[in-house]
Amino acid sequence: MATSLVKKTLRTWKEEGFAAVCDKTKNKIKNKIKSISGKETDEAVDIYNAWIAANECDLLSVEELSYHPFFSVVIPVYNVEEAMLCECIDSVLGQTYKDFEIILVDDASTQESVRKTLGEYERISGITVIYRKENGNISRATNDGIKAAKGEFVALCDCDDLYAPNALYEIAKKLNEDSALDYIYSDEDKISEDGNVRRDPFFKPDWSPETFMSYMYTCHISVFRRTLLEEVSGLRPGFEGSQDYDLVLRVMEKTTHIGHVPKILYHWRMRKESTANAMTAKPYVMQATIKAKEEALKRRGQTGKLTLLPEISQYRVTYIPQGNPSVSIIIPSKDNPEVLEMCLTSISKNTDYENYEVVIVDNGSSKKNKKRIEDMVLRAEHAGTMQKITYLYQPMEFNFSRMCNIGAKEAGGEFLLFLNDDIEISEAVKQNPNLTEPVEQWLSILTGQAQVSYTGAVGCKLYYPGGIQFQHAGVLNLPIGPGHCLYGMGDDLNYYYGRNLLDYNFCAVTGACLMVERKKFNEAGGFDEDLVVAYNDVALCFRLLELGYHNVLRNDVALVHHESVSRGLDRASEEKEERRKREMKKLYEKHPKFSCGYDPCYNPNLVPDKGDFSFNMTKNRSK
């Protein structure tokens, strides 16, 4: 069957030329997509099919582009079934974009059908086939294809997977938006082994370096500037199974010009032996991943510990603070001596990082409560439970931003941790088996992450008291306004590609527990004092993003937040709700880039009005 398809393709090429081959194949792929989308299997597939129906009706539509980059699609081939190989090649031939070549590299396949099939395709103009004399594994085979590439950009494809028909067009369109991009990736999904069912779409964030240190999320489609691949010497033999991950780890050390197309442009075949099914399908992948991470840390002069998360077969990177930097814990507080004492006691009891001080900023406690706090500070000093504790009493109208800025000015630390007085470092969080590190390491983990050069603000998970229900697990900038990710959900499940397990970049983290390096805080201008109560933390995080830093949520740290004990919930009254709306308007006036729900760490294909990562089922016009 597969050979007859090749002969039909070849006959079309002879009669009508290469462009006709592409057009004929494009129509065949279009019909294939329709048949796949119509399949009914389980509920998840049905939901995804509904999303496909709403969002993929115009895959073959193109607009005139002013810049036409030439792509070399490199496909390493080894002992793949004839039908799968033909479908793969035909999916590239069926592109709506025409400026490309295909380079097929046979890695000394032992199946006769492979060479026979490649020989048929080799007769089509625009396709080059390289036959390796000995098997060298995927890295060497891919490198041979890169060496033969004539394109300005190299697009990679596995020999059993499929390109969406608009894949190269969308990449070219992205390059028309920013021709300086060196690496572009897209969203992807998986396709069943028989090619009949699409499922498990992965709607990815824009470039997120700490997310990438957690796992290889960019994956497919991956398109690189050829000169950059030559600069890093391509893929490295010895990393088979994680060769692409190792490549991008090295690429990110050479460029920050990385782009993302939020469209499904690649269909990853779910073969039994493929990691599309599970990482455990190829155990050697785990060892290659460890090696790639360890070498990346060494190249960057960083010290880190790798910890396996068995549930998702991934390794977390925990950075070890270098040089024992000083940390100032800044706690705004007023008229809450009991709550403040709980916070301070938990810090002294459950913190193994010793080089820290505490700065309490009081904007006008009553005389009685002021005396209680002063006595509390004296007891802590005499007991030696804290190296240094400073109490700043400055009566004024409540302004969270101003209080934090006052504390930062007084603080002596290289790193600043802004902490609500209703936060508790509690051993109760140990009931969550997903927390791999001891509670006492919380400050060390946040400090190590904050030391990373590209890191902006660092936050952590916050639970409601008495369990592992999320009060905070990162902030999403949704079209309806900033909101907590996974709010109110339990931390006993694996949410959307490990959002609550691995360490992820977020556009913002809550000021209830926010660490940032002092020099970056100063560069950002500190907290915006025009934002008195709400969104001042979001504004600081937006400013850090604007400066080129990346904010991070450490999912290996969880603290307890006795939320809004200090001043009550913002939405507890109509007056507070109106104030919140005014401050949100002011936030977006100051940071207009984010005013329509733009969030580089989210994806427009996900729901716009809540933080559970369900699909946006309305027609999505993100281009």
Beta strands, then each sheet from edge to edge (+ up, - down):
strand 1: 71-77
strand 2: 100-106
strand 3: 127-131
strand 4: 153-156
strand 5: 162-163
strand 6: 183-192
strand 7: 198-202
strand 8: 222-225
strand 9: 258-270
strand 10: 304-309
strand 11: 314-319
strand 12: 327-333
strand 13: 356-362
strand 14: 389-393
strand 15: 415-419
strand 16: 423-424
strand 17: 455-463
strand 18: 470-472
strand 19: 475-478
strand 20: 481-484
strand 21: 504-505
strand 22: 513-517
strand 23: 550-561
sheet 1: 3+ 2+ 1+ 4+ 8- 6+ 7-
sheet 2: 3+ 2+ 1+ 4+ 8- 6+ 9+ 5-
sheet 3: 10+ 11-
sheet 4: 14+ 13+ 12+ 15+ 22-
sheet 5: 16+ 23- 17- 18+
sheet 6: 16+ 23- 21+
sheet 7: 19+ 20-
end
